[in-house]
């Protein structure tokens, strides 16, 4: 229940943060797509813990195993199963949380829903669940690139109140990966890293905003009325752990403009292609892609589990104090970038296949 995502390109993730492993089953992947474990590993390495001092110190190599669906380096068209085994588990770090609820975490709500929960590191609510999403997203990215050179690129736009000026039309992957915080503006990246270092030393956490741009996406993707492209993108990224807000195009700032100021006027470029002069729509109009870059922003809250003492209650409702142990990110933003990219790619790949099936079959 709730662990399957997509229509034609469909994924189901499985596993808990301190169980035997985590992974994904991908159903509906087209056949004869060239894919290797290394293609997937590149994305998993961007997501894995322990990659810098500003991420959780948990040491996991996150080596992926392709169990089915791929033969001689190509997809078969049958279900693809990918497994990543957990190695650096320390369930003893969470023994206190078996009876005590962590503030703003999923402990209390999981108990309310199921009457039972895996308290070792958050179980299914842990960000470790996103390994399966990122692995599937690597395949979706490859399909999008092979079909139309579609590029999905995320980066850290803001950490707390440090908001970096970034041009989505010009940003490159090399710029994003040039520093540990994944902010393509080098000067602002240094400020962000310094702030995260300070917060980490204080045993606290902070949040921020990931911006994501999609370039070269074909026109026509999106299914009115309930499966509008931005609606599916919103659901996808808002399903990520710690996500709290979604904007596309002008977002909330667009509410400050008049219709004349906000509208994207049309023109025909030198190649005879109909374009828009501005892109306040964020690449989507009427729930359908219009060929312009899709630009969206996702807000992530501060990590819920922190080392500072906080007031809480036990399962029996008795007041107590908790200073959480375990290993946690002081800021989820750097590792959230590949997670956002994966969810966006999954939506776009699914809608591309739906468009081909409905509108280009005959």
KEKE-3310 file (N, C-alpha, C; in steps of 0.2 Angstrom, whole numbers, plus 5000, padded with zeros to 4 digits):
npx = (5004:5004:5017:5020:5023:5018:5012:5013:5027:5032:5036:5040:5046:5056:5060:5069:5077:5087:5086:5089:5091:5088:5078:5071:5058:5055:5043:5037:5047:5054:5061:5078:5085:5101:5109:5118:5125:5134:5130:5119:5125:5132:5122:5118:5129:5129:5119:5122:5126:5139:5147:5153:5159:5147:5137:5127:5137:5136:5142:5141:5142:5133:5132:5124:5114:5109:5096:5087:5079:5088:5099:5114:5118:5107:5090:5076:5063:5055:5051:5062:5073:5081:5094:5100:5111:5110:5124:5131:5124:5117:5107:5107:5109:5096:5088:5083:5072:5062:5052:5050:5044:5051:5052:5043:5045:5041:5037:5026:5015:5016:5014:5001:4994:4997:4999:5010:5028:5044:5057:5070:5080:5070:5065:5054:5051:5063:5075:5083:5075:5074:5084:5080:5071:5081:5089:5080:5077:5088:5088:5076:5081:5090:5082:5075:5085:5090:5079:5076:5087:5084:5087:5088:5091:5096:5099:5106:5098:5095:5100:5094:5093:5102:5102:5106:5110:5105:5106:5094:5095:5108:5115:5126:5130:5143:5146:5137:5141:5153:5156:5153:5141:5132:5129:5128:5134:5148:5153:5142:5141:5151:5148:5136:5141:5149:5139:5131:5141:5143:5130:5130:5140:5133:5124:5112:5100:5096:5086:5081:5080:5079:5081:5076:5079:5072:5077:5075:5063:5050:5036:5019:5017:5009:4993:4978:4963:4966:4979:4988:5004:5012:5005:5007:5021:5022:5016:5026:5038:5035:5033:5045:5056:5055:5051:5042:5036:5031:5035:5032:5038:5034:5028:5023:5027:5021:5009:5009:5009:5001:4989:4994:5007:5011:5008:5015:5020:5018:5030:5037:5052:5068:5069:5056:5049:5036:5038:5039:5041:5044:5046:5037:5027:5034:5037:5026:5009:4992:4993:5001:5017:5026:5037:5046:5060:5057:5055:5057:5054:5058:5054:5063:5062:5071:5081:5073:5077:5088:5103:5101:5093:5076:5059:5047:5036:5032:5027:5016:5012:5019:5028:5044:5062:5072:5087:5093:5102:5112:5115:5114:5109:5115:5109:5098:5098:5110:5110:5098:5097:5100:5089:5077:5080:5078:5064:5058:5062:5056:5043:5042:5047:5037:5026:5030:5030:5016:5011:5016:5009:4996:4994:5003:5002:4995)
npy = (4994:5010:5010:5009:5017:5027:5024:5017:5016:5009:5008:4999:5001:4994:4988:4992:5004:4998:4985:4970:4975:4987:4991:4990:4986:4987:4989:4988:4994:4999:4987:4983:4993:5000:4996:4996:4990:5000:5011:5014:5015:5026:5036:5032:5034:5048:5049:5042:5040:5047:5054:5066:5078:5085:5077:5063:5052:5039:5024:5018:5008:5006:4997:4992:4978:4970:4960:4955:4956:4962:4958:4953:4966:4974:4979:4968:4970:4964:4963:4973:4970:4977:4977:4984:4980:4983:4988:4995:4995:5000:4996:4997:5010:5015:5010:5017:5024:5015:5016:5029:5044:5053:5070:5078:5067:5052:5042:5043:5044:5032:5022:5026:5023:5009:5002:4997:4997:4998:5003:5005:5016:5023:5014:5011:5024:5031:5040:5031:5023:5029:5025:5015:5022:5031:5022:5017:5029:5032:5023:5028:5041:5038:5033:5044:5053:5045:5045:5059:5067:5073:5082:5081:5091:5094:5105:5113:5127:5136:5137:5137:5154:5158:5162:5157:5166:5159:5154:5145:5141:5141:5133:5119:5101:5099:5110:5109:5097:5101:5105:5100:5103:5104:5116:5126:5139:5145:5154:5156:5143:5141:5148:5142:5129:5133:5137:5125:5117:5124:5122:5108:5106:5111:5101:5102:5105:5111:5117:5120:5124:5115:5117:5112:5109:5105:5101:5102:5094:5086:5094:5092:5083:5076:5074:5079:5078:5076:5071:5081:5087:5095:5092:5079:5079:5087:5078:5068:5073:5078:5067:5063:5061:5073:5083:5099:5108:5115:5123:5129:5136:5153:5152:5155:5169:5173:5177:5190:5198:5205:5199:5203:5206:5193:5184:5173:5178:5173:5168:5165:5156:5157:5144:5141:5137:5137:5147:5154:5170:5174:5163:5161:5152:5140:5130:5122:5122:5122:5110:5103:5100:5113:5114:5123:5125:5116:5122:5120:5121:5114:5113:5108:5103:5106:5092:5080:5072:5076:5080:5088:5090:5087:5090:5077:5063:5046:5030:5028:5040:5047:5061:5065:5067:5069:5066:5063:5049:5040:5042:5056:5067:5084:5093:5090:5093:5092:5078:5077:5081:5071:5063:5071:5073:5060:5057:5066:5062:5050:5053:5060:5050:5041:5049:5051:5039:5036:5046:5042:5030:5034:5045:5043:5030:5026)
npz = (5000:4995:4991:4977:4962:4948:4931:4917:4916:4930:4947:4962:4978:4991:5008:5023:5034:5042:5040:5030:5018:5004:4990:4973:4962:4945:4933:4917:4909:4894:4881:4877:4881:4884:4898:4914:4929:4933:4927:4935:4948:4948:4950:4963:4970:4971:4980:4992:5009:5020:5011:5013:5025:5029:5028:5034:5044:5042:5035:5020:5006:4996:4985:4970:4965:4951:4949:4940:4924:4915:4902:4895:4895:4891:4893:4896:4895:4904:4922:4931:4944:4958:4970:4985:4998:5015:5026:5036:5048:5064:5075:5088:5092:5092:5101:5112:5106:5104:5113:5114:5106:5093:5090:5077:5068:5060:5069:5079:5071:5063:5072:5076:5064:5060:5072:5076:5073:5065:5074:5072:5066:5059:5050:5037:5034:5033:5024:5018:5011:4998:4990:4981:4973:4967:4960:4950:4944:4938:4927:4921:4917:4907:4897:4894:4889:4879:4870:4867:4871:4883:4898:4915:4929:4945:4959:4974:4979:4990:5007:5022:5025:5015:5000:4984:4969:4954:4937:4929:4915:4912:4920:4924:4925:4930:4937:4947:4954:4958:4972:4989:4994:4983:4976:4962:4962:4966:4976:4985:4989:4997:5008:5012:5016:5027:5035:5037:5043:5055:5061:5062:5071:5082:5085:5078:5065:5048:5035:5017:5000:4985:4968:4952:4935:4919:4903:4885:4884:4876:4868:4873:4884:4897:4906:4905:4916:4929:4930:4927:4921:4930:4942:4944:4945:4957:4966:4966:4970:4982:4989:4994:5008:5021:5013:5010:5002:4986:4971:4954:4940:4940:4953:4970:4969:4958:4961:4964:4953:4939:4926:4914:4916:4920:4910:4897:4882:4865:4851:4835:4832:4824:4818:4815:4825:4838:4852:4869:4875:4888:4903:4914:4916:4918:4909:4908:4903:4905:4911:4902:4894:4886:4879:4883:4895:4910:4926:4943:4961:4977:4993:5008:5024:5040:5046:5055:5066:5079:5089:5100:5116:5118:5122:5124:5122:5129:5122:5130:5133:5143:5149:5144:5140:5126:5118:5103:5097:5086:5068:5057:5044:5045:5037:5024:5011:5001:4998:4994:4981:4970:4973:4970:4956:4952:4955:4947:4934:4934:4933:4921:4912:4913:4908:4895:4889:4890:4882:4870:4868:4868:4859:4848:4843:4831)
capx = (5000:5008:5024:5021:5022:5019:5007:5016:5034:5030:5041:5039:5052:5055:5065:5069:5084:5091:5085:5094:5093:5083:5078:5066:5056:5053:5039:5035:5053:5055:5066:5084:5089:5107:5110:5123:5125:5138:5125:5114:5129:5134:5117:5118:5135:5128:5114:5124:5128:5146:5151:5157:5158:5141:5131:5127:5143:5135:5147:5137:5145:5127:5133:5118:5114:5103:5094:5082:5076:5093:5103:5119:5119:5101:5084:5073:5056:5052:5052:5069:5074:5088:5094:5106:5111:5113:5130:5133:5118:5118:5101:5107:5108:5090:5085:5079:5067:5057:5047:5050:5043:5055:5048:5042:5047:5035:5036:5020:5010:5016:5010:4994:4991:4998:4999:5017:5033:5051:5060:5077:5082:5065:5062:5052:5051:5070:5077:5086:5070:5075:5089:5076:5069:5086:5091:5075:5077:5094:5085:5072:5085:5093:5077:5073:5091:5090:5073:5076:5092:5081:5091:5085:5097:5094:5105:5104:5096:5095:5101:5091:5092:5107:5099:5111:5107:5107:5102:5093:5096:5115:5119:5129:5131:5150:5145:5133:5145:5160:5157:5150:5134:5129:5126:5132:5137:5154:5154:5137:5142:5156:5144:5131:5145:5151:5133:5130:5147:5141:5124:5132:5143:5128:5120:5105:5099:5093:5083:5082:5077:5082:5078:5077:5077:5072:5078:5074:5058:5046:5029:5013:5017:5004:4986:4972:4963:4969:4986:4992:5011:5014:5002:5011:5028:5021:5016:5032:5044:5032:5033:5051:5056:5057:5049:5037:5033:5033:5033:5034:5038:5034:5026:5020:5029:5017:5003:5010:5009:4995:4989:4998:5014:5013:5007:5020:5018:5021:5033:5040:5059:5071:5068:5049:5046:5033:5041:5037:5046:5046:5044:5034:5023:5038:5037:5020:5003:4986:4995:5005:5023:5025:5043:5051:5062:5053:5059:5053:5058:5056:5057:5065:5063:5077:5081:5069:5081:5094:5106:5099:5088:5069:5053:5043:5032:5033:5021:5011:5010:5022:5033:5051:5067:5076:5093:5093:5108:5112:5119:5109:5112:5113:5105:5097:5098:5115:5109:5091:5097:5098:5082:5073:5081:5075:5057:5056:5064:5051:5036:5043:5047:5030:5021:5032:5027:5009:5010:5018:5004:4989:4994:5007:5001:4993)
capy = (5000:5016:5009:5009:5024:5027:5020:5013:5015:5008:5006:4997:5001:4989:4988:4996:5007:4994:4978:4967:4979:4990:4991:4992:4982:4992:4986:4992:4997:4996:4982:4984:4999:4998:4998:4992:4992:5006:5017:5015:5016:5034:5040:5030:5037:5054:5049:5038:5043:5047:5056:5072:5080:5089:5072:5058:5048:5032:5022:5013:5009:5006:4994:4989:4971:4969:4953:4952:4961:4964:4952:4955:4974:4977:4978:4963:4972:4961:4967:4974:4970:4980:4977:4986:4977:4987:4985:4998:4996:5000:4996:4998:5017:5018:5007:5022:5026:5010:5018:5037:5047:5058:5076:5079:5061:5047:5037:5043:5042:5025:5019:5027:5019:5002:4999:4993:5000:4997:5009:5005:5021:5025:5009:5013:5032:5033:5042:5026:5020:5032:5021:5012:5028:5034:5017:5017:5036:5031:5020:5033:5046:5035:5032:5051:5055:5042:5047:5066:5071:5076:5083:5083:5093:5098:5108:5117:5134:5139:5134:5142:5161:5159:5160:5158:5168:5154:5154:5138:5140:5140:5128:5113:5096:5100:5115:5106:5092:5104:5106:5095:5105:5104:5123:5128:5146:5143:5159:5155:5136:5141:5151:5136:5124:5135:5137:5118:5115:5127:5118:5101:5106:5113:5095:5104:5104:5116:5115:5124:5123:5112:5119:5107:5111:5100:5104:5098:5090:5087:5097:5088:5078:5078:5071:5083:5084:5075:5069:5086:5086:5098:5089:5073:5081:5089:5072:5064:5076:5079:5060:5062:5062:5080:5089:5103:5113:5114:5128:5128:5143:5159:5150:5160:5175:5175:5180:5197:5201:5206:5194:5206:5205:5186:5180:5172:5179:5168:5170:5160:5157:5156:5137:5140:5133:5142:5148:5159:5175:5173:5156:5161:5146:5135:5125:5118:5126:5118:5103:5100:5103:5117:5114:5127:5122:5116:5124:5119:5122:5110:5115:5103:5105:5103:5085:5079:5069:5080:5078:5092:5088:5090:5087:5072:5058:5039:5027:5028:5047:5050:5066:5064:5071:5064:5069:5057:5046:5038:5046:5059:5073:5090:5096:5084:5096:5090:5072:5077:5083:5066:5061:5075:5072:5053:5057:5070:5058:5044:5056:5062:5044:5038:5053:5050:5032:5037:5050:5038:5025:5037:5050:5041:5023:5025)
capz = (5000:4994:4989:4970:4959:4940:4927:4912:4919:4937:4952:4969:4982:4997:5013:5029:5034:5046:5038:5026:5012:5001:4983:4969:4956:4939:4928:4911:4906:4887:4880:4873:4883:4887:4906:4918:4936:4934:4926:4941:4953:4947:4954:4970:4974:4973:4985:4997:5015:5021:5006:5015:5032:5030:5027:5039:5044:5041:5030:5016:4999:4992:4979:4968:4962:4946:4950:4935:4919:4911:4900:4890:4895:4889:4897:4893:4894:4910:4928:4933:4952:4960:4977:4989:5004:5021:5029:5042:5053:5071:5078:5096:5093:5092:5106:5116:5102:5104:5117:5114:5100:5091:5088:5070:5065:5058:5075:5082:5066:5061:5078:5075:5058:5060:5079:5076:5069:5065:5077:5070:5061:5056:5046:5030:5034:5033:5018:5015:5006:4992:4986:4975:4968:4963:4955:4945:4941:4933:4920:4917:4914:4901:4892:4892:4886:4872:4866:4865:4874:4889:4904:4922:4933:4951:4963:4980:4978:4996:5013:5027:5022:5010:4993:4978:4962:4949:4930:4927:4908:4911:4925:4922:4930:4932:4942:4953:4957:4960:4979:4993:4995:4977:4974:4957:4963:4971:4982:4989:4991:5003:5014:5014:5019:5033:5040:5039:5048:5062:5063:5064:5078:5087:5085:5076:5058:5044:5028:5012:4993:4979:4962:4947:4928:4914:4897:4879:4885:4870:4869:4873:4889:4903:4905:4908:4920:4936:4929:4924:4922:4936:4948:4945:4948:4964:4970:4966:4974:4989:4992:4997:5015:5023:5008:5013:4998:4979:4966:4948:4936:4945:4960:4974:4967:4952:4964:4965:4946:4935:4921:4908:4918:4921:4904:4892:4875:4860:4845:4831:4832:4817:4815:4814:4831:4842:4858:4873:4876:4895:4905:4920:4917:4921:4905:4908:4902:4905:4913:4897:4893:4880:4875:4887:4901:4916:4932:4949:4967:4982:5000:5013:5031:5044:5048:5061:5071:5080:5095:5105:5120:5116:5125:5120:5126:5127:5119:5135:5134:5149:5147:5144:5137:5121:5114:5099:5095:5079:5063:5053:5041:5048:5031:5019:5004:4996:4996:4991:4974:4966:4974:4966:4949:4951:4955:4941:4928:4934:4930:4914:4908:4912:4904:4888:4887:4890:4876:4864:4868:4866:4853:4842:4841:4824)
cpx = (5004:5015:5025:5019:5023:5013:5010:5023:5033:5035:5038:5045:5050:5061:5065:5076:5089:5090:5090:5096:5087:5083:5072:5064:5053:5049:5037:5041:5054:5061:5072:5086:5095:5108:5114:5122:5129:5134:5121:5119:5131:5129:5117:5123:5133:5123:5117:5126:5136:5150:5155:5155:5151:5135:5132:5134:5142:5139:5143:5140:5139:5128:5126:5119:5108:5101:5090:5081:5082:5098:5108:5119:5113:5095:5080:5065:5052:5054:5060:5069:5081:5088:5101:5106:5114:5119:5131:5127:5120:5112:5101:5107:5101:5085:5080:5072:5061:5051:5045:5049:5048:5051:5048:5044:5040:5034:5029:5014:5010:5013:5003:4990:4992:4998:5005:5021:5040:5054:5067:5079:5076:5061:5060:5052:5058:5071:5081:5082:5071:5080:5085:5074:5075:5089:5086:5075:5083:5092:5081:5076:5088:5088:5076:5079:5091:5085:5074:5081:5089:5086:5087:5091:5094:5100:5102:5103:5097:5096:5099:5090:5098:5104:5103:5107:5110:5103:5101:5095:5104:5119:5121:5130:5138:5150:5142:5138:5152:5161:5152:5142:5129:5125:5131:5136:5142:5154:5149:5138:5146:5152:5139:5135:5147:5145:5131:5135:5145:5135:5126:5135:5139:5123:5113:5105:5096:5090:5085:5078:5081:5078:5080:5074:5077:5072:5077:5068:5053:5039:5024:5013:5013:4997:4981:4967:4966:4976:4990:5000:5014:5011:5006:5018:5028:5021:5022:5037:5041:5031:5040:5051:5058:5055:5043:5034:5036:5030:5035:5033:5038:5032:5022:5021:5024:5011:5003:5010:5002:4995:4994:5005:5016:5013:5014:5018:5022:5025:5035:5048:5062:5070:5060:5046:5042:5036:5037:5042:5049:5044:5041:5029:5027:5038:5031:5014:4997:4988:4999:5011:5023:5032:5049:5054:5057:5057:5054:5057:5054:5059:5058:5066:5069:5076:5078:5073:5088:5097:5104:5093:5081:5064:5049:5039:5034:5027:5015:5009:5014:5028:5040:5056:5071:5081:5095:5100:5107:5116:5114:5112:5110:5109:5104:5098:5104:5113:5102:5091:5096:5092:5077:5073:5077:5068:5054:5057:5058:5045:5037:5043:5040:5025:5024:5030:5019:5007:5011:5012:4998:4989:4998:5007:5000:4996)
cpy = (5006:5016:5009:5016:5023:5023:5015:5011:5015:5006:5004:4997:4996:4990:4993:4999:5003:4987:4975:4971:4982:4990:4993:4987:4987:4988:4991:4996:4994:4991:4986:4991:4997:5001:4993:4994:4998:5012:5019:5017:5024:5038:5038:5033:5044:5055:5046:5042:5043:5050:5063:5073:5083:5084:5067:5054:5041:5029:5016:5014:5009:5003:4990:4982:4971:4962:4950:4958:4963:4958:4955:4963:4977:4975:4973:4965:4968:4965:4967:4974:4972:4980:4980:4984:4982:4984:4988:5000:4996:5001:4998:5006:5020:5014:5011:5024:5021:5012:5025:5039:5053:5064:5077:5073:5057:5042:5037:5041:5035:5021:5020:5024:5012:4998:4996:4997:4997:5003:5010:5010:5024:5020:5012:5020:5035:5035:5037:5022:5023:5029:5018:5017:5030:5029:5017:5024:5036:5028:5025:5039:5044:5035:5039:5054:5052:5044:5054:5070:5076:5076:5085:5085:5097:5101:5112:5124:5138:5135:5139:5149:5163:5157:5162:5160:5163:5154:5147:5136:5138:5135:5122:5108:5097:5105:5113:5102:5095:5105:5101:5097:5105:5111:5125:5135:5145:5148:5157:5148:5136:5144:5146:5131:5126:5135:5130:5115:5118:5123:5111:5101:5108:5107:5097:5103:5110:5113:5120:5122:5120:5114:5114:5110:5105:5103:5099:5093:5091:5090:5091:5083:5080:5076:5075:5078:5083:5073:5075:5085:5089:5095:5083:5074:5083:5083:5068:5067:5077:5072:5059:5064:5070:5085:5092:5108:5112:5120:5126:5135:5149:5157:5155:5167:5178:5178:5188:5201:5201:5200:5197:5205:5198:5182:5179:5172:5174:5172:5164:5161:5156:5149:5136:5137:5139:5141:5153:5164:5175:5165:5156:5155:5140:5129:5121:5123:5121:5111:5100:5103:5107:5118:5118:5123:5122:5117:5124:5120:5117:5112:5109:5106:5103:5096:5084:5077:5073:5078:5082:5089:5091:5086:5083:5068:5051:5037:5027:5035:5050:5055:5064:5068:5067:5069:5063:5055:5044:5043:5049:5065:5079:5095:5091:5087:5093:5083:5071:5078:5077:5063:5065:5074:5065:5054:5061:5066:5052:5047:5057:5056:5041:5042:5052:5044:5033:5041:5046:5033:5028:5040:5048:5034:5022:5031)
cpz = (5000:4992:4981:4967:4951:4937:4922:4914:4927:4941:4958:4973:4988:5001:5018:5030:5038:5045:5034:5020:5009:4994:4979:4964:4951:4934:4923:4907:4899:4886:4876:4875:4886:4894:4909:4925:4937:4932:4932:4947:4953:4951:4961:4974:4975:4979:4992:5003:5016:5016:5007:5022:5034:5029:5033:5039:5043:5035:5026:5009:4994:4985:4977:4965:4957:4946:4944:4930:4914:4909:4894:4890:4893:4893:4893:4891:4900:4916:4930:4941:4953:4967:4980:4996:5010:5024:5036:5046:5060:5075:5085:5097:5093:5097:5111:5113:5101:5108:5117:5107:5098:5088:5080:5065:5063:5064:5077:5077:5063:5066:5077:5069:5059:5067:5080:5072:5070:5068:5075:5065:5057:5051:5039:5029:5033:5025:5014:5010:4999:4987:4980:4970:4964:4958:4949:4941:4936:4926:4917:4914:4908:4896:4889:4887:4879:4868:4863:4868:4880:4895:4910:4926:4939:4955:4969:4978:4984:5002:5018:5024:5017:5004:4987:4972:4957:4943:4928:4920:4907:4915:4922:4927:4934:4938:4948:4957:4959:4967:4982:4994:4989:4975:4968:4957:4968:4977:4987:4992:4997:5009:5016:5018:5026:5038:5042:5044:5055:5065:5066:5070:5084:5088:5083:5068:5055:5038:5023:5006:4988:4973:4956:4940:4924:4907:4891:4880:4879:4872:4870:4879:4895:4901:4908:4910:4926:4935:4925:4926:4929:4943:4949:4948:4955:4968:4971:4970:4981:4993:4995:5004:5016:5018:5011:5008:4991:4975:4959:4944:4941:4952:4963:4972:4962:4955:4965:4958:4944:4929:4915:4910:4918:4914:4900:4885:4870:4854:4842:4830:4825:4814:4814:4820:4836:4849:4862:4875:4883:4897:4912:4921:4919:4916:4904:4907:4901:4907:4908:4895:4886:4877:4879:4893:4907:4922:4938:4955:4972:4988:5004:5020:5034:5046:5055:5067:5073:5087:5101:5109:5118:5120:5121:5125:5124:5124:5124:5137:5140:5146:5148:5140:5132:5118:5110:5098:5088:5074:5058:5050:5044:5043:5026:5012:4999:4994:4993:4983:4969:4967:4970:4959:4948:4950:4949:4935:4928:4931:4923:4909:4907:4908:4896:4885:4886:4883:4870:4863:4865:4859:4847:4840:4834:4820)
residu = (UNK:UNK:UNK:UNK:UNK:UNK:UNK:UNK:UNK:UNK:UNK:UNK:UNK:UNK:UNK:UNK:UNK:UNK:UNK:UNK:UNK:UNK:UNK:UNK:UNK:UNK:UNK:UNK:UNK:UNK:UNK:UNK:UNK:UNK:UNK:UNK:UNK:UNK:UNK:UNK:UNK:UNK:UNK:UNK:UNK:UNK:UNK:UNK:UNK:UNK:UNK:UNK:UNK:UNK:UNK:UNK:UNK:UNK:UNK:UNK:UNK:UNK:UNK:UNK:UNK:UNK:UNK:UNK:UNK:UNK:UNK:UNK:UNK:UNK:UNK:UNK:UNK:UNK:UNK:UNK:UNK:UNK:UNK:UNK:UNK:UNK:UNK:UNK:UNK:UNK:UNK:UNK:UNK:UNK:UNK:UNK:UNK:UNK:UNK:UNK:UNK:UNK:UNK:UNK:UNK:UNK:UNK:UNK:UNK:UNK:UNK:UNK:UNK:UNK:UNK:UNK:UNK:UNK:UNK:UNK:UNK:UNK:UNK:UNK:UNK:UNK:UNK:UNK:UNK:UNK:UNK:UNK:UNK:UNK:UNK:UNK:UNK:UNK:UNK:UNK:UNK:UNK:UNK:UNK:UNK:UNK:UNK:UNK:UNK:UNK:UNK:UNK:UNK:UNK:UNK:UNK:UNK:UNK:UNK:UNK:UNK:UNK:UNK:UNK:UNK:UNK:UNK:UNK:UNK:UNK:UNK:UNK:UNK:UNK:UNK:UNK:UNK:UNK:UNK:UNK:UNK:UNK:UNK:UNK:UNK:UNK:UNK:UNK:UNK:UNK:UNK:UNK:UNK:UNK:UNK:UNK:UNK:UNK:UNK:UNK:UNK:UNK:UNK:UNK:UNK:UNK:UNK:UNK:UNK:UNK:UNK:UNK:UNK:UNK:UNK:UNK:UNK:UNK:UNK:UNK:UNK:UNK:UNK:UNK:UNK:UNK:UNK:UNK:UNK:UNK:UNK:UNK:UNK:UNK:UNK:UNK:UNK:UNK:UNK:UNK:UNK:UNK:UNK:UNK:UNK:UNK:UNK:UNK:UNK:UNK:UNK:UNK:UNK:UNK:UNK:UNK:UNK:UNK:UNK:UNK:UNK:UNK:UNK:UNK:UNK:UNK:UNK:UNK:UNK:UNK:UNK:UNK:UNK:UNK:UNK:UNK:UNK:UNK:UNK:UNK:UNK:UNK:UNK:UNK:UNK:UNK:UNK:UNK:UNK:UNK:UNK:UNK:UNK:UNK:UNK:UNK:UNK:UNK:UNK:UNK:UNK:UNK:UNK:UNK:UNK:UNK:UNK:UNK:UNK:UNK:UNK:UNK:UNK:UNK:UNK:UNK:UNK:UNK:UNK:UNK:UNK:UNK:UNK:UNK:UNK:UNK:UNK:UNK:UNK:UNK:UNK:UNK:UNK:UNK:UNK:UNK:UNK:UNK:UNK:UNK:UNK:UNK:UNK:UNK:UNK:UNK:UNK:UNK:UNK:UNK:UNK:UNK:UNK:UNK:UNK:UNK:UNK:UNK:UNK:UNK:UNK:UNK)
# end
